Structures are given as C-alpha cells and as structure tokens.
Amino acid sequence: MFRPQDLEQDADATVAAQPTTDPSVRQAHFVTHRIADGDTLSGIAAKYLGRADRYAEIFNTNRDVLRSPDLLPIGKVLKIPQPPAQSQPQPTDLILQSP
C-alpha cells in the first residue's frame, strides 16, 4: 500500500546522500609526518599547527595509529589536520594602513 510519508523519507535520503557544493561546508585536509625518535605530539603540533597545545587534534585524528598521546611509534605516519587552502589568508586579503 502506498503511503505519502514513504515518498518523503526516500526523497530526504536522496538529498542527504548528494555531495554539497556549499562553500561554508569545509572538508578536512591533511599533511603527513613520519614519527622520528624524539618527536612529541606537542612538538609536532607546534611545527604544523602553530601551537603546542593543539596536540589533541593530532591525537584524535590518528587514533587508528596512536594508543596514547605519550607513546609515538617511530616510523608510523601521522595525518596532520590542515584547514582548506581557500580559508588561508592571502597577501591580497590584508589591508595595510599607513601611519
């Protein structure tokens, strides 16, 4: 038996499955880092993310590789989250003021 609510549910599922072109929806981008002797997550965070206290972002992104933020297996490759390229300020975006 046909029910109108079934049609509405199917339509919603189809829309949800389509990729978005909305620029406000940002996808994660990554760079990689191979763990070397002496590396720490806070040091890696400082190098790639600009602040050592952002180490948890790297740990959470790499839970499949890391068991603890304090134990870094040498030779493993970490994904370092990066903002999309278009969200980075460009030199032409800066406004210079003269004194």
N, C-alpha and C positions, 0 to 999 in steps of 0.2 A: 504494500500500500504506500502510495506517495504521500510524503509529509513535507510541507514547505520548509520547516526548520532543518530538514536534512540537506536541502539545497543550500541554505545559508551557511551551514557548517562546512560544506565542501568548498564553497566559494572563499571562505575565510582561510581555509587550509592552503588553497592555491595561491592566494595573495601572500601569505606568510612565507611560502617556500621560494618566492621570487627574490633575486638579489636586488638590493636597493641601490639607487644612484644618488641618494640624498647625501650631499657633501657634509652634513652635520654628523653622519654616522661614520666613525673612523675605525679602520681596521688596524690591528696591531702589526707592526713591522719589527724585524729583529736583525741584529748583527750577532755574530758568534764570537766566542772567546774560548780558546783551549786552555784548560786549567794547567798551570805550571807550579812547580814547587815554590812555596812561599806565598801563593795567592790567597787572598781572603775575599769574602763577598763584599765587605765594606770597601776594600781597595778597588775591586772591580767596579763597584757602583760609583765610586768617586771618579774613576777613569772614564767610564762610559755615560754615566747619568749626571755627573757633576756634583753629586753629594753622597758621602759615605753612608748616611742614614737611610738611603733608598735601597739598601741591600736586600730587604724583604721582597721587593718587586722581582729581583733576580731569582731569589729562592723560590717564590711562589710560581714563577714561570717555568722553573726547572725541577719541580717535584718528582718528575719521572727519572731524573738523573741524581738528585741530591736527597739524602735521607735526613741531613741536618745542615743548618747553615754554618756550622762549625767544622764540618768534615767535607773537604773538597777532594774528590778522587782525581789525582794527577792524570792528565791526558784526556779526560772527558771534555766534551764540547758543551758549553752553555749558550743558551739563547738569551740575548740581552734585549729587552723591550725598548723600542725606539718610537718616537712619535712619527706619524706620516710626514713625508717630505714637504708637502704643501703647508703644513702647520708651522714649519720653521720660519722665523722672521727672515726676510730677505733684506739686503742692504737698501733696496729701493723703498722698503716699508718704513724705514726710520725717518723721523723728522728731525732735522738739525736746526737748532736755534742759534742765531748769532748773538753775541753779548750786546 
